[in-house]
Amino acid sequence: MSRAQTDPRRKWSGQKLHYDEKWNFSFFVPLDWVRYDLTNQYGVMYTHSQDPRICFYVSVQDLSEVLDKPVTQADLPALREGALEGLWNLADCQIIYEKEITKESAFGFEFMSTFTLDGELCKRRVFLLYKGLQQFTIYGQVVPADEYEIFHDMLGYMYTVFTFKDLRALIGKLEDLRNSVQM
């Protein structure tokens, strides 16, 4: 078994739900991760309880301030160029891969990269999703980069369960169904 598979930091002690009422998105995060609300833009960041350099980040930007119509697939080449320009501005940035993605009614890009952050190599998987006039920036990040594999599954799960819905409502429906079956 590899070190990444046996590292005790990858163990879950339960999960909690994050729901954002303003932009209607939800995801699950490990119970012991620490929440921080972003101060320079709208969003939230959860960090590993033992190391704040390990994080899951979601921010939302309202593009209606700069656009007069929703983002479309035809806008993707220009958006990609802007995203790449931003990534190349990171110190020592190396893009490992990039691809176009869709998630529910949103579309955009996924990038995996490494760069230098506070003197150490960082590995970050970024999802840029466009939904109407909103840009969602979602990423999982690990410093030092060689520990990314320890948290790959955990960060991937948080993105996989990220949804543009209120998961509290779905959980309530499941509870109702379970209670009706037990009667």
KOLNUSE-545179 format. One line per field, with one value per residue: x, y, z of N, C-alpha, C in turn; residue number from 1. Coordinates in steps of 0.1 Angstrom, whole numbers. Layout:
BEGIN
n.east: X  ...
n.north: Y  ...
n.up: Z  ...
ca.east: X  ...
ca.north: Y  ...
ca.up: Z  ...
c.east: X  ...
c.north: Y  ...
c.up: Z  ...
n: NUM  ...
This chain:
BEGIN
n.east: 8  5  21  4  -21  -22  -19  -29  -43  -60  -83  -118  -140  -166  -191  -201  -227  -224  -243  -252  -272  -275  -264  -273  -259  -245  -224  -206  -184  -155  -161  -144  -130  -121  -140  -138  -149  -146  -129  -122  -138  -169  -175  -163  -140  -127  -105  -81  -81  -57  -38  -38  -30  -40  -68  -102  -120  -144  -156  -178  -185  -204  -211  -226  -219  -200  -208  -234  -250  -257  -230  -219  -212  -198  -182  -161  -134  -122  -125  -109  -84  -81  -81  -59  -39  -41  -33  -6  5  10  37  63  46  33  13  -4  -25  -54  -89  -121  -152  -184  -210  -240  -260  -240  -209  -174  -140  -114  -84  -53  -25  8  26  46  41  44  71  70  63  31  1  -27  -60  -83  -115  -134  -164  -192  -223  -249  -249  -229  -198  -182  -156  -138  -117  -93  -66  -32  -4  27  32  38  22  -3  -16  -24  -47  -62  -86  -104  -107  -116  -140  -155  -157  -172  -196  -205  -231  -256  -278  -301  -291  -301  -328  -331  -320  -340  -362  -353  -352  -379  -388  -375  -386  -413  -411  -404  -426
n.north: -12  22  53  74  61  52  74  91  116  115  103  103  119  120  140  173  195  221  249  274  301  325  320  295  268  237  215  187  185  174  168  178  199  233  263  293  325  342  373  392  387  371  341  309  291  260  245  220  206  201  213  243  248  230  229  235  254  278  302  329  349  376  382  401  426  432  420  419  399  364  340  320  289  297  317  304  301  326  329  308  316  338  325  309  329  340  318  315  337  329  320  302  284  254  238  209  195  203  207  209  211  201  206  198  224  241  251  249  249  227  227  213  221  230  253  278  286  307  300  272  242  240  222  223  218  231  243  261  273  283  297  310  343  340  332  305  296  269  251  226  223  216  219  208  200  173  159  158  135  123  136  136  120  129  157  154  142  162  181  165  161  186  208  226  230  229  208  203  201  178  159  161  150  124  116  117  97  74  73  68  43  28  27
n.up: 0  -8  5  2  3  29  46  75  73  52  60  66  89  89  72  62  51  27  18  -4  -3  -18  -44  -50  -47  -37  -17  -3  25  43  78  97  85  81  78  58  50  20  16  -4  -25  -36  -19  -6  14  23  46  53  85  98  82  67  41  24  6  -4  -26  -35  -55  -67  -94  -105  -137  -149  -146  -164  -188  -212  -220  -215  -210  -237  -255  -277  -267  -254  -266  -262  -234  -225  -233  -216  -191  -193  -195  -169  -154  -163  -151  -126  -104  -118  -132  -144  -167  -164  -175  -195  -202  -218  -201  -188  -165  -151  -159  -166  -182  -192  -182  -171  -154  -146  -126  -116  -95  -79  -46  -20  -18  -21  -40  -54  -61  -81  -89  -111  -117  -140  -143  -163  -160  -173  -165  -147  -132  -119  -99  -90  -69  -59  -38  -30  -9  1  -34  -39  -22  -32  -42  -19  -11  -33  -39  -20  -25  -51  -47  -34  -55  -73  -60  -59  -67  -86  -70  -42  -19  6  3  -12  6  26  12  9  35  42  24  34  60  53  42  64  80
ca.east: 0  13  20  -9  -33  -22  -18  -41  -50  -70  -95  -130  -146  -180  -192  -212  -232  -223  -253  -251  -285  -274  -261  -279  -251  -242  -214  -203  -170  -152  -167  -134  -124  -124  -146  -134  -156  -136  -131  -120  -148  -179  -171  -160  -128  -126  -91  -79  -80  -43  -29  -46  -25  -48  -81  -113  -123  -155  -160  -188  -185  -215  -205  -235  -213  -191  -214  -248  -257  -251  -219  -223  -201  -190  -173  -151  -120  -117  -124  -98  -72  -80  -78  -44  -31  -41  -24  8  10  15  51  68  34  33  0  -3  -35  -66  -100  -134  -161  -198  -216  -253  -263  -228  -198  -162  -127  -107  -70  -44  -13  17  32  53  33  51  84  69  55  17  -6  -41  -70  -92  -127  -140  -177  -200  -237  -256  -240  -221  -186  -179  -142  -137  -104  -87  -52  -24  10  35  26  40  12  -16  -22  -30  -60  -69  -99  -112  -110  -124  -154  -161  -162  -182  -210  -209  -243  -263  -291  -301  -290  -309  -342  -330  -319  -353  -370  -348  -356  -393  -390  -370  -396  -425  -408  -402  -439
ca.north: 0  34  62  82  53  50  86  93  128  113  97  112  116  124  151  183  201  236  254  288  306  335  315  282  257  228  204  181  187  167  174  186  210  247  272  307  332  350  387  400  383  363  327  302  282  251  240  208  210  200  221  252  249  220  235  234  268  281  317  332  363  380  388  411  439  434  414  423  387  352  334  309  281  305  325  296  303  339  326  299  325  346  316  306  341  341  307  318  347  322  318  288  276  243  232  194  192  211  202  215  203  205  202  202  234  250  246  256  243  221  228  209  228  233  266  281  294  310  293  257  238  238  215  228  214  243  242  273  270  295  294  323  354  337  324  297  291  259  244  219  227  209  223  207  194  159  153  159  122  119  143  136  114  138  169  150  139  175  186  156  163  200  209  239  227  228  194  201  197  164  151  160  141  110  113  114  84  64  72  62  28  21  26
ca.up: 0  -9  16  0  7  44  53  83  70  41  66  69  102  86  63  65  38  25  9  -6  -7  -28  -58  -50  -49  -25  -18  10  28  55  90  105  77  86  68  58  39  12  19  -15  -35  -30  -20  6  13  34  47  61  99  102  73  59  27  17  6  -14  -27  -45  -56  -77  -99  -113  -149  -155  -145  -176  -200  -213  -223  -209  -217  -245  -260  -287  -259  -248  -269  -255  -220  -223  -234  -204  -180  -195  -192  -155  -149  -167  -142  -114  -104  -122  -136  -154  -168  -166  -185  -196  -210  -217  -192  -185  -152  -151  -170  -168  -190  -189  -183  -160  -155  -135  -128  -105  -94  -67  -37  -8  -18  -22  -51  -51  -71  -80  -100  -112  -126  -143  -149  -167  -160  -176  -163  -135  -133  -107  -98  -79  -70  -48  -38  -19  -8  -11  -45  -39  -13  -38  -43  -6  -10  -47  -38  -11  -33  -63  -42  -31  -68  -79  -54  -61  -76  -86  -63  -27  -14  18  -1  -16  18  33  5  12  49  41  18  44  71  48  40  77  87
c.east: 9  12  7  -21  -34  -21  -30  -49  -60  -83  -106  -135  -161  -179  -203  -215  -229  -234  -252  -265  -285  -273  -266  -270  -248  -231  -212  -188  -167  -156  -156  -127  -130  -129  -140  -143  -145  -139  -130  -129  -158  -175  -167  -147  -129  -111  -91  -76  -66  -34  -37  -41  -32  -62  -89  -119  -134  -158  -170  -186  -197  -210  -214  -229  -204  -197  -229  -257  -250  -239  -224  -210  -192  -180  -161  -137  -114  -115  -112  -85  -70  -76  -63  -35  -30  -32  -10  13  14  30  54  56  37  19  2  -13  -46  -76  -112  -143  -175  -202  -230  -256  -251  -218  -186  -150  -123  -92  -63  -31  -5  22  38  44  41  64  82  60  41  11  -21  -48  -81  -103  -133  -153  -185  -214  -244  -246  -232  -209  -183  -164  -142  -124  -101  -72  -44  -9  16  28  27  30  -2  -23  -29  -45  -68  -83  -109  -116  -118  -138  -161  -166  -173  -195  -214  -220  -249  -277  -290  -302  -298  -323  -341  -328  -332  -362  -366  -352  -371  -396  -386  -381  -409  -423  -408  -416  -446
c.north: 12  43  71  75  52  62  89  106  126  106  107  108  120  136  161  190  216  239  269  293  316  330  300  271  250  219  199  183  179  175  183  196  223  256  286  313  341  365  396  397  374  348  322  293  273  245  228  212  210  209  230  254  239  225  232  248  269  296  318  347  365  388  398  425  442  428  418  411  375  347  322  301  288  314  317  299  316  336  317  307  333  338  312  317  343  330  310  329  341  319  303  279  266  237  217  190  202  204  210  206  209  199  207  212  244  243  254  248  237  222  221  215  227  247  268  290  295  301  277  254  234  230  219  223  224  239  256  270  282  290  308  334  353  329  318  292  282  253  236  221  220  215  214  198  178  152  153  146  118  124  143  131  124  150  166  148  153  182  178  159  178  201  223  237  229  214  192  196  182  155  150  150  126  106  109  100  73  62  66  47  21  19  13
c.up: 0  3  14  5  23  52  61  80  59  47  68  82  101  76  67  51  38  15  8  -11  -18  -42  -60  -55  -36  -28  -4  12  41  68  97  97  82  75  70  47  33  15  6  -27  -29  -31  -6  3  25  34  56  76  104  94  64  44  18  18  -6  -14  -38  -44  -68  -81  -108  -125  -155  -154  -157  -189  -200  -218  -217  -217  -225  -249  -269  -280  -254  -253  -262  -240  -216  -224  -221  -192  -181  -191  -176  -149  -152  -158  -129  -115  -108  -127  -146  -155  -172  -176  -184  -205  -208  -209  -192  -171  -151  -162  -172  -177  -188  -191  -170  -163  -143  -137  -115  -106  -81  -59  -24  -7  -20  -34  -47  -63  -70  -92  -99  -121  -127  -150  -151  -167  -161  -175  -150  -138  -119  -108  -87  -80  -57  -49  -27  -20  3  -21  -45  -30  -20  -39  -30  -5  -23  -46  -31  -19  -45  -59  -40  -44  -74  -73  -55  -71  -75  -81  -48  -22  -2  14  -5  -3  26  26  8  26  49  35  27  55  66  46  54  84  84
n: 1  2  3  4  5  6  7  8  9  10  11  12  13  14  15  16  17  18  19  20  21  22  23  24  25  26  27  28  29  30  31  32  33  34  35  36  37  38  39  40  41  42  43  44  45  46  47  48  49  50  51  52  53  54  55  56  57  58  59  60  61  62  63  64  65  66  67  68  69  70  71  72  73  74  75  76  77  78  79  80  81  82  83  84  85  86  87  88  89  90  91  92  93  94  95  96  97  98  99  100  101  102  103  104  105  106  107  108  109  110  111  112  113  114  115  116  117  118  119  120  121  122  123  124  125  126  127  128  129  130  131  132  133  134  135  136  137  138  139  140  141  142  143  144  145  146  147  148  149  150  151  152  153  154  155  156  157  158  159  160  161  162  163  164  165  166  167  168  169  170  171  172  173  174  175  176  177  178  179  180  181  182  183
